[in-house]
Amino acid sequence: MNLIELKDITKVYSEGKIPTPALKGISLKIEKGEFLAIMGPSGSGKSTLLHILGMLDTPSSGSYFYKGKEVSRLNPNELAKIRNQEIGFVFQAFYLLPRLTVLENVKLPLLYSKVPYHKWDGLAQNAISKVGLAHRKNYLAVHLSGGEKQRTAIARALVQDPDLILADEPTGNLDSISGKKIMEIFQRLNQEGKTIVLVTHEREIAKLAHRVIFIKDGKLKE
């Protein structure tokens, strides 16, 4: 069953006088439960594609179907609900609030949800346990190692039990040992049924996915 289907997606940035094409006719199907890696040189369109998949950006043309629904026909409230409840985002730069604890950082997505407040701690602690950080839940983010920061970011992405996890260079700021631990978490989450799409420039990381696609100059090569 396809979770996602892209049909002839293009993206052109029009800043300045000269239009800059970032994606050129991308067609792609991602099955529910798949682990997909996206590779390509810098500036090839990898992050642009990931942002479109996460509904953080809109294509210039083409069609994006998520769970059979065309994304362009969803209203802003429907899009916000999907981003908040059904998609978890993990970025290279972590984007944690340094003066909040691990637990407080992980609870942040719940601020924009309809989850009752009395359930927040339980959901957050469950997500933190999944990434092996229960012993650090009351530590300030500023005092964590790089690997612990990324595990906190993954827990934050998991707090609402999303169907889809999008990760943009999640090991890019980490040493090889920490990066290996992060990938073990993604593999385990995938085995539990999560669909994972991961952007990386590291072949050793990409090998751990079910399928690897390559983007070059905005075009797809599988």
Buried (B, 14 or more C-beta within 10 A) or exposed (E): EBBBBBBEBBBBEEEEEEEEBBBBBBEBEBBBBBBBBBBBEEEBBBBBBBBBBBBBBEBBEBBBBBBEEEBEEBEEEEBEBBBBBBBBBBBBEBEBEEEBBBBBBBBBBBEEBEBEEEEBBEBBBBBBEBBBBEEBBEBBBEEBEBBBBBBBBBBBBBBBEBBBBBBBBBBBBBEEEBBBBBBEBBBEBBEEEBBBBBBBBBEEBBEBBEEBBBBBBBBBEE
